[in-house]
Every structure is written in structure tokens, then in C-alpha cells.
Amino acid sequence: MKDEFKGKEYDLNKETNENIDLVKKNYLIPGAVWKEEIDKETENKIKEMKENAAKKRESIDKETDKKVNEMKENKAEKREKDAKKREKIAKETKENINKIKEDAAKRKEEIAKETEKRIKEMKENAEETKKTIDKEIEKKTKEMKENTTKKKEEIAKETKENINKIKEDAAIKGEEIRTKTEKNINKIKEKATKKREEISKVTEAKINKIKENVPKKNETISDKEKAHIMKIEDLKGKEIIDTNGNKVGEVSDVEWNFESNKVETLIATEGGAAKIGIGKKITVSYVDVKKIGEKILLKTTLNK
């Protein structure tokens, strides 16, 4: 407000100076005749204008003081009004808070009731759903059992058919194997017969050669030496027994040393298969022979 009055005072001074300049311009007549009168008149005008300006300033100051007092009164009144307004707002706020609390309590109670109702409905729905699911499970279980039973019957039937087929195939295969086995046995027997014939011929030749070295009537020979002049056929089939009394096998063949014209090794076959030439072959050095009779006794033990 003070700034506003200062501005008005500035405008008044400006206006006064402009009037003075105007008077000087209008009443300044050339020449010395009028100078004194004009100066007086000018001074009067200036004095009058200063007085008017002083009065106007006084009026402005009074008006300013009045405005300031009014503003102070208005400010105090405004403060009072603001205080009452704040009090009113505080009261309204408190009332609103209480109302909100009451509404919240009511809403909470309503929500609790609604929640309880929903939970009850959900439990009832869950019970119904459980019953429906139990029925469905029972139905599915029954269907699965029926399907399993049918599947088992089908599998059992199919398995039985497969077993019968396997048995038939096995019977056919077994017949084929038996036939093939018989053929193989016949071939082996034929080979064994041929082999015996060949051995007999070779043995005869060896015996004839041995006979040339047979001692005269007055000469005596040991059992081991007798084996050199015995027929190989006589040795074949004889059991060979070691020092522990264990049967090593039966003689199936001999190895002859043509340089010394003596038996070098006996060839025994396990399991009494000497005559057909099959079975595991065991070689017995003639050096290990102790005695030859119905059986051939050894003076050592053989590891088979």
C-alpha cells in the first residue's frame, strides 16, 4: 500500500513541475517590462501550487493512514475468521473421521458376514465337487479295471498262442537238430571206421617190423618190452590207472618211434570212448608205465 502512495506522490510532483514549466512558457513575455509582474505572478502560482501539493500530500497521507488502519483491521478480522474457519474445518474433519470409522466398522462387519457366507458356499460347492470327482474316479477306476481284465485276457491269449507257436517251432527245430545230429554221428562213425582200418593197416606194418626184432626162445623180456611186440589192437581199450588208483582213461592209440622201433607214447581217451575215437585225448609217456597186464599201471599221477 505504501508503494502505491509513493507512486501517487511521484505523479503529483511530476504534474506540479509540468504546470510550472507550462506557466513559465505561457507567461514569459519578452522584454523587461513584464518580467517583474510575470515573476510575481509566477511566484504566486508556484506558491499556490505548492500549497495545493502540500494539501494534497496531507490528504494522501490521511487516506494512506486510513487505508493502512483498515487493512490492519481487516487483517485482524481475517485472522479471526481464519481461526474460526480452521476450528470449523477441524471439527468437520473430526466428524468426518468418526463417520469414516463408523462406516469402516460397518463395512468390516458386512465384509466378515459376506466372507463367512462365501466360505460356507465354497465349502458346500467343494463338497459337491468332491462327490462328483469321487463318482468320476470310481467310474474311471471301474472302466480301467474292466479294460485291464480284458487286456490281461488278450495278453494271456496272445501269450498262449505265442507259446504254442514257439513249442511247434521248437518241435520242428528239434526234429531238424535230431536229424542233423544223427547225420553228423553217422559221418563221425564212418570216419572212425575208416580211421580204424587205416590204423590197423599201419599197425600191422609196424608189428611185422617189430617181429623182426623179437628175441629168440631162450631170451626173456620184461612187461615193458612185451608192449613193444604186442599188437596195438591188444593195447587198445586197456584201462590206464595212476598211482592214486584213479582211472586216467582207455588206450585209443599209440605213438611209435620208428628209429628205436619202440612204443614212445600211449594215447588215452576219457569216458570209454576209445573204440569210436571221440572224447578228450590224454597222452601218457611210455616212461611212466610201471606194469602192463589186464590194466596198465602207472608209476606216477597225471593231472588231467
SULWO-V548089 format. One line per field, one symbol per residue. burial: + if it has 24 or more other ideal C-beta (glycine too) atoms within 12 Angstrom, else -. A space follows every 50 residues. Layout:
burial->???
//
This chain:
burial->--------+--+---+---+---------------------+---+--+- --+------+---------------------------------------- -------------------------------------------------- -----------------------------------------+------+- --+--++--+----------------++++++--++++++++----++++ ++++++-----++++++++----+--+---++++-+-++--+--++++-- -+--
//
